């Protein structure tokens, strides 16, 4: 068993233990979102980027911490003549950046880069949570639609049986039987479509969570209520936009550092120690006094920029990168505002469609009740001259099929409305508030 499978099994078993009243095989939305975030490649890449940004910040700060290096140089053969440098058995060097104005900008750039990486991680986690939640909620709705479709299939088969009897008795023409079979075929096609849709959603959830296909049975009670959000609701800065802003700041500080590198001097501190040796050499014959065993010296190295076309070109390149990053951040913000407007318009339409579908469902239910009442008691006027004919069992099945179809349409309309609200929450930066209800950040 792979590590991913063990992790998924442990989290899944924990979710089962937490809800003793949960039906066998049901998995809560919170568990699915948690597994999806743990299993997501995008999230893991974003986590690696955060680690990289944190290391980059540490590297930029550590330039002021002295670095110590050690080396040896034991002679292999006897030396002849003057070698140009005092022979040593081993040496140690220490150096650090003592003063640098550009380095301050590089540290600020690294800090902004870390904030950008953290914002990208949060954005990735929210996007994965949105994808998992949308698929889970849709699977829950499709499962309910499938239950209704299977009942509808039974009504259609019963309708065919009634029409066969009526056709054989000469009450209805053959075309009525064919129409009943056509109705049953359409019902079966709708059920097949729902089954294919459910299979695709189960595959998507399997890819998101790492669980086997078909192992997730939605628990409707685990889905928190989604607020009736509007486009003019208070907004928060979207994590993706915040990441773009911080990246632009990082590029700007880097460009400032590259520019100042051509203007201001840098001060470096250094220390070097040599353990000199006279083994296998006659170095003392070249000096007035014997070579000391211990040799240590320190100093400051001042680098003054005078003429460096390479660094100047690098500064222009960094400035262009900063400009592009700023424009991209502004464009991301504009695109999000356009998306909010578009989603708000779609939400109003879907809200109206959901209301219409709900009314149609209620009308179909009332018509079914009327048909059932008339079948049970009679229509009260069937024996009167020119009165309406007595309702047949055929009308009952047609009314039941109609009610089932309207119930399915209402479920689908509510699903589309729910998904639009989730997307609007995401665009407004408020999805995290809803995710907190799942215990997931």
Steps between C-alpha positions, in 0.01 A plus 500: 500500500635841405551785746220694331260208541592461867447873560166495320386193690596650836321828434199317360479266799526802730209660315290184544580480871399862551145435380352187652158576352642524149381236257749240390721627217409867547783753505451856627582804291762610755683168463491523120637856499774409747606197293491703179728766646743238630501315168515803269814535289433873468493542877819298549678708235381819672632365833837435336498857366440629855798299627711634215394860571573456870848368417556791260413748776737326738774506237461875444518566875789260559728703274593702813585184698869410463568184301790277604695277261779255579756344267821298511810500283746234616809491270525184291866535390798708608473857366777675314529878480261773601132403442348851517289437809592376845457121521230396749357176638151643536322832478170653606318798354205700631309763306170686519314795358553793736302775327285505185205721408390269213491202737227673702282510188577135423385402851178695450453328164547156658251585774241607241575182306422295810169682544419437133578129533286475814211673323537262203485205740180633656356563154588147387339347809182705447481403132539132583237535772266668250554225241445224756195672652340562159550137394376370835187719504426411138540128574262539794241668274549247220458214748163644602408547133595137432269380777218699344593376150486136610152555644406676177626199304263280699209733424588488129506120498164494677368741237605262223324210674178701529514608136563144384186390684297792364626440147418129516150590630453745212466799734806687370659492156846355436644853481423546871712193581781632283481836677526320835808313380648828375438653842672202665794528257543869585484420870762229455722739301480757782594233753797389287613862473483538878691175553775617263511835676527330840779276373696801375458679832613191691810487280571870561467457876724193485768699318465787746508294821700191401216272617375212282235580241150462640612494864356846574131514582395861574355587839253779435494614864876576489453777240481838678241749385635720223415867562283689253793715394472797263757671283485818708586312821810607698810357337838389619818498299516173308806294587601474136487879459693549824765259368528704179532823699773363726684358200492845339641651820775237506593579139504874576730457801730274298514763225581767758780286640648439154485872430668597828769240438633735230488805729613409850816329627494177698712417804614140564686369804754218467734299723757239398720268704783282365686227687837523331744213468867448411452130424640400161604856416780747568282807517703652789797543270309765303412723798709706742320341793342155536144459373255522794290194565180699552399758242174698543372815338166685477363791307211672326449479129327801345342452156426829324290479178658706225417347164318167461277468194395150602348616827333795328337268248391274785337800672303582182390137474380499862311826446320348200408192707364725774287696254358181353419357844318821599295499179413132547383569857279786380361284220421215741305741718305635202421150376372402843270803506365402158446144624309628804271704273447204269431259785259745662300522177498122459398460862189714451398294198565169677306621803199573277536165320515321835180673611327405174612138531381487860157636401472246219587226749228619738245519217587146388463374858159664533388356166614155613301537823193598298536198272546262794194648674289464187614142453409420857164683517408552135467837331135539615367575151596202288141371490343833409402579141796649312707472821876425498608138472620317804880536550691181416811353672691625195451857620648408837825374346525802272449731798762312700750522214427872462552559874827303495630698203413830664669391824817414304493836323460678834798312647712588197398867518589518869832331427591759234405777742713346775806468276463861384484619861817306584683653204384848602619438857837405354517812280408721797771343715244370751526128427726453802216600734283222358788250512551574869164336560657179368796536736720562193703812431 
